[in-house]
Amino acid sequence: MAADRGPVGVIDIGSNSVRLVVYEGLVRAPVALFNEKAQCGLGHAIEETGALAEADMAQALRTLGRFAVLTKAMQVGRLRAVATAAVRDARNGPAFVDAAAARHGIDVEVLSGADEGRLSALGVLAGNASAKGVVADLGGGSLELVEVAGGQTGRSTTLPIGPLRIGSGAKLGHDPRAVVDQAMAGVSWLAGRAGQTLHLVGGALRAIGRVHMARTDYPLRVLDAYKVPAESLLTLCELLAGLGRKSLRRIEGVPAERLPALPFAALTLMHLLRRLQPRHAVFCAHGLREGLIFEMLPQAARAEDPLLAACRREAAIGARFAVHAEELMAWLDPLFPEEESAHRRLRQAACLLSDIAWRVHPDYRAEHAFVEMLRAPLAGAEHADRAWLSLALHARYTGGAGGETVAAIVELLGRPDAVQARRVGLALRLAHTISGGAAGLLGEATLGLRDGLPRLALPGEAGLLRADVVMRRFESLVRAFDGKAQYG
């Protein structure tokens, strides 16, 4: 298979784990087709011996052998394998790289600390082109800090204070707090950044995010783009940094595999929050691996909106008939004459996705579309965007307001935006009812506003599309535009 076609694979050889992710292709915001990791702990002995332990190397090489077989069977057109701090810092790192090539034909690229940080920051920008502030990628062996603004990466620093390394140092009698404090004190460019946003990357940091979600009973359990006040996160880190393994086990949301590293990760994040004094922290699912994919894209693809690019591919794959999102957008335009650009973007995404549940039993389409939008791996979507789309597509498939779960998302989004999302969804429901989901039938039917309420005209041949169900759904739309209307 040609290298520029078919699935694309990334093998990430880290200090904690070795992971393979196979993406659908070299496209903007690709979906992961396969994602597997093995906990190999390559970095656990670096601090003490300066080398990769033989047993850990053997396990990592066995894992690479499995990945080599899998990627061949999956017809991966392009495979990129990279190694980070453990292999980079170990004196026998080159021997490991040679063994991977000799045994399994995998050419491992050992990233410098600067490249590791840059690629992680590119991954953050791939998911959020407007990201501004500091990216912190905490791996098992190191912490990468990179400034981002204007869609570009800036200054960066690599610090040897990953949880594995700090934990190993603690066993040798090194004070973890002093080690972290001393490392961060030497990064002069971190000064003067109070009030900026801290973008958090890495499994140990995401584990802290899961704990924060559980303790605050946050209704949308998706870590990507989870935004929290820095003060609240600092309080949690102060708690976690002082707990032992037995106490951590009793805290909801702590993954078992992260127990040993969590106090040290919390300690590092605590020091970083105190040093930077950001206003908010945002947890990011996109990092090094997504940065590698983003770097390989042509400039035109990089410039695409990741949310809309993903929605276009989903529409092309899953629509019943020809995709007619542009027709739907144009038909709905008169209803929203003063629409803000952010809402127009979401309406465009909703038009692209407005037929995604047609294969589902009619009784469950609204629920399916609602849940799909909340949980799907959508790059470029903040939590408010997910909430908006979930409510719009819920309304597209049902005239009802939904139950407690829907109500929780309404509260998360805020009622004014929830009402707007519902209006879009009901208008899409009407459009699909008139046209049967087929393209080219909305041209003569017109939808507009008069005195703030929708007006529908079906002149000429469009009159043949009039039906009781059409009028019922139009009346539902009119009620949603009533000035006194609340959500539902």
N, C-alpha and C positions, 0 to 999 in steps of 0.2 A: 504493500500500500504506500502511496506517495506520502512523504513526510509532512506535507502541508494539508493533508486531508485526514479524515477519520479522527478517532480519539487522540487526546494528548495526555501524556502521563508525567507526573512529577514525583520523584522519590526524595523525601526530606529526611536526611540522616542527622538526627539531633542528639543532644546529650541524654535525654530521657528515652526517646522512642525513635523508631524507624517507621516512616509512614509512606504509603503509596496512595496517591489520589489520581484517578483517571477522569479527565473531563471530556465532555461531549465533543469538543473540537476547539480549534484556535479561533475563538470568537469572543466578542465582548460579553462579560459576565456569564461564562459558561456554567452549565449544571454539572455537578460531580456525578459521574456514573458509578464510581466505585471508590470507597474510602476505607482503608484498613491500616492499622498500626500494630506494632509489636513493641512492648516495653523491654528494651534491650539494656538500658542504663549505661550506655557507653561512657558517660562522663563521671560515673560515681567514684572512680579511683584517681581522677586526674589530680586533685588537690594533694593527695597523699603520696602518689607514686610518679606523677607526671606522665603516665602512660595509660592506654586503654587496657583493661584487664582482658586476659586471654579468653575467659569464659564469655565475657560480654561481646568480644569481637566475633567469637564463634557463633553466638546467637544472632548477631546482626548479619553475618554473612549467610547464615541459613535463611534468614528473612529475605535478604536480597535475592537468594536463589528462587524462593517462592515467587517473589515479585517479577523476576525475569520470566518465569513460566507463564504467569498470569498475563503480563503485558503482551507477550507473544500471542497467546490465545485470544486476547481482546483486540488484536490487530491495532495496537497503539502505533500511530504513525510517527510520533515524535516523543521521545522520552528524555527527560532531563533529570539527572540525579545530582543533588547537592548535599554537602556536609557542612556543619556549622561548628560551634565552639569546641566540642569534644575532639573531633578529628583534627581540627585546626591547631589545637594547643598540645595534643599528645605527641610525644617523641616518636611513637610508632604509628602515628596517623598515616604517613606515606605507605607503610607496609599494608595497612588496611585497604587503602585505595588501590594498591597494586593487586591485592587478593580479590577485590570485587571485580576488577577487570579480567583477571586471569581465569577465575572460576565461573563467572556468570556473564561476562561480556558487558558489564555495566561500567561506564566511564563516569567516575565520581568527580565532580568539580568541588574543590574545597574553597568555600567563600571566605573572603576576608571579613573582619568585623564591620568595616565600612560598607561592603557590598551587602552583607546580611541585613544591616540596618536600612540601607537604601531600598532593598527589595521588599522588606516588610512595610516600609512607608509607602512604596508604590502600591502594595496590596491594599492598604487603607485608602489610598487615593482612587484605586480601581472601584472600590465600593462607595466612595463619597468624594467626588472631585473637589468639593468645596471645603474639605477638611482643613482646619487651620489650628496650629498650636504645636504640640509635641507628641510624637508617637513613641510609646515605650513598649518594646517587644521583649518580654521576659522568657527566656528559654531556660533549660536546666543548667547551662554553664555560664551564661552571660546575659547582660541587659544591654539592649541596643536602644539608644535615644537619638531621635531624628526630628528636626524641625520641618514642618510642612506649612505651605501657604501658597495660594494662587495655583494650585494644581502641580506644584513642584516640591522637590525635597531640598533641604538646605543643609546646615551643619549637622554633624552626627558624632556620636561617641559610643564606643563599646566598653563596657565595664565588666570585669570578671566576677559578677555577684549573682549568678543564677542560683536557685535554691539548692541544687545538688552540690555545687561548689561551696556554698556557705555552710551547708549541713556537714560536709566532710571536714571543713575547717573547724567547725565547732567541736568535732570529735578530737581534733588535735589541740584543743585548748584556745582557739581563736575566738574572741568575742564577736558574735555576729553583728551586733549593733555598731560596734566600732568599725568593723570591716566595711559595712554599707555606708556609714557616715563618712568615712575617710574617702571612699571611692567617689561618692557624689560631690564631695567638697572640691574636687579637682576639676569639675566641669563648669567652667566660668560662664559659658553661653546660656546656662539655665537661669541665670540671674535676670531679674526684671521682667518676668513673664506672669506675674500675678494676674488672675482673671481670665487667662487663656483656657483652652480645652486640652485635656490630656486624653489621648487615644490609646487604649490598652489592647495589646496583642499578646497571645500566648496562652497555653492551656492552664497554667497555674493561676493566671490572672482571671481567666474566664471562670475558674472554679470559685474564686472570690465573688465574682458577679452572680453566680448561681446562689450562693449563700445570701447575698444581699436581696435577691429577688424573693427567696423563701421567707426571709425575716420581715420583709415589707409587704408580703402577700400581693406582689405585683401580678396583675391579671394576664399579662402577655408574656409567656415564658419562652421568649426568643432572645438569646444573648446579643446577637448582632444588632448594633445601633442602640443598645440599652444605655440610656443616659441617666446619670445619677449626680446629685449634688456632691461636690468634693468633701464637704464637711461630714455628710452621712457616711461616705465611704471610708473616710479617715477613722471615724469612730469604730466601724467594723474591723478595720485593719488593726487598730490598737487592741481590740479584743482577741482576734485570731492569733496575733503575734505572741500573745502570752499564754496560749493554751497548749496543753499536752495532747498526745494522740488519743487518750481515753476520753478527754473532754470534747475533742473535735468530733469524735464518732457520734456524740449525742446531738450535734448541731445539724438541723435539716439542711439538705442541699449540698453537703460536703461529699464529693465523690471519693470512694474508698481508695482508688489508686493515687489520689492527690494528697492523702493524709500526711505522709512524711514531709512533703515539700511545702504544704500550705502555710505553716507558721513563718517559714523563711520568705516565701513569696509575699505574705502580708507585711512582714517587716520591711522588705524592700519597697513595696508600694507605699507604706506609711511614711518612710523617709522621703520618697519622691514627692508625695502630696505636700508634705511640710516644706520641702525645698521650693517647689514650683508655685504652690498656692493657687491652683487652678480654680475656676468657678465650677466646672463640671468635669466629669470623666465619662468617656464613652467606650464601652466594650465593643471590640471589633472581631468578627469572625474571619475577616479577610486579612491575610498577612503575607508571609514569605512566599507561600506556594502560589497565591493569587497574583503576587507581584511578579513572579517568574512568567506566568501566563501573560500578564499585562505588558511586560517588557517585550515579549515576542510579537505582539500585535502591530500591524501597520498603524501609522499615525491617524488615519481616517477612522479606524475602528476604535482607537483609544478615545477619540473625541465624542463617540456616541454616548447618549444617556444610558447607563447600565440598566435601569429599570425598564425603559421603553424597548431597549434591544432584547431583553429577556422576554418581555410580553409579546413582541412581534414573533419571536421564534415559537413561543407557546401557542399563539394564535394559528400560525402556519401549520403546526403539527396537529392541533386538537379541534379546529373548527369543523363544523359539519359541511359547510359550503365554502365558496370563495370568501376570503377575508375581506370585510368591507368596513373596517374601523374608520377610515377616512369619511366614508359616506355617513356613518353614524355620527361622527364628530360634527360634520357640517349640518346634519339635520337637527342636532341638539343645540348648535351654537346660538340660535335666537332666544333660547331659554335663559342663557347666562351671559347677558351683554356686558356686565361689569366684573366678569370673572378675573381673579388674580392669576398670575402665571403659574403659581404652584398648584392651584386647583385645576387649571387647564391641563397641566401635565398629568395629574391624577385622573382626570376625566378621559384623557387619551388612553391611559393605561386600562381604565375600566372598559372603554370601547373595545380595545384589543382582546380583553379577557372575557367579554360579555357572553361568550358561548361555550365556556370551558366545562360546564357541568351537563352537557346534553346527553352524555352516555349514562348518567346516574338516574336511578328511578326518580320520577317526578316528585315523590313525597320527600325526597332527601336532597334535592338539588340545592336549595337555599342553604341548608346546613353544610353541605359539601363545599360549596363555593366560599362560604364564610370562613370555615376552618382552613381551607386551602390557602386563602390570602393571609391568614394570621401566621401560618407555619411554613409556608413555602420558602425556599432559599432565594429570596429576592435581593439582589444587590441594588444599592442605590435607594433603598426604601427605609426611611426612619420609622419608628414605631407608630407615629401619628399617621404616616402614609399607609402602613399596613392596616391600621384601624379604619381609615377612610375607605380603602378599597374593599375591605371585608364587609363593611356596612353597605356600600354601593352594590356589590354583587349579591349580597343577601336580599336586598330590595329588588334587584333585577329578577330574582327567582320567586319572590313571594311578596304579596302586598302587606303581610303582617309585620309587626314590629319586632318579633322574636321574644325569647325568654330571658332568663337571668344572665346567661353568658353574653348575649348581645347587649344587654343593659350595661354590663361591666365595661364593654368596649366603648359604648356611647359615653360613659363617664370618663374613660381614659382619653378619648378624643376631644370631648367638650361638645355640648349640645348644638351650638351654631354650625360647626363643621359636620356634625353627625346629620343634621337636617339637610345640609347641602349634599352630602353623600347619598342620602336617601332619595332626594329629588333626582339626582343623576341615575340612580339605580332604577327608579320607577319609570323614568323617561326611556331608558334602555329596554325595560320590560315592554313598554308600549311599542317601541320600534320593532322589536323582534316579533311581537304579536301581529303587527300589521304586515310585516314582510315574510313571516314564517322563517326568519333567519337567513333568507336569501338576499343576495346583493342585487341592486338595481331597481328595487320596488318602492323606494322612499322618495324618488325624484318629484313626483306630482303631489304627494302628500306633504303638507306643510305644518310645521309646529312653530308657534310664536307666542309672544306675551302681549296681553292687552290688560291695562289696569293692574298689572302685577300678577295676573293669572294666565295659565297656559290656554292657548286656543289651537284647535286642531281643524284643519281643512282637508277634505278628501274630494277634490273636484274631478270631473271627467272620469277617465277610466280608473282613477284611484278610488272612486266610489265603490267599485266592485270589491275592494278590500275591507269595506265597512262590515262589522259584525258585532254582535252583542258583547263578546269578550273584549273586542277592541274598545268599545265605549266604556265598559266597566273599568278597564285599566287606565283609560284616559281620565275618568272621574277620580281614580285613586291619585293620579298625578296632580290633578287640580287641588285636591284636599291637602297635598303636601306643600303647596305654594300658598295656602291660606296664611295670612299674616298672624293668625292666632295659633297656627299649628305647632305642636311640639313634635319630638321624634315619635313616629308611629301614628 
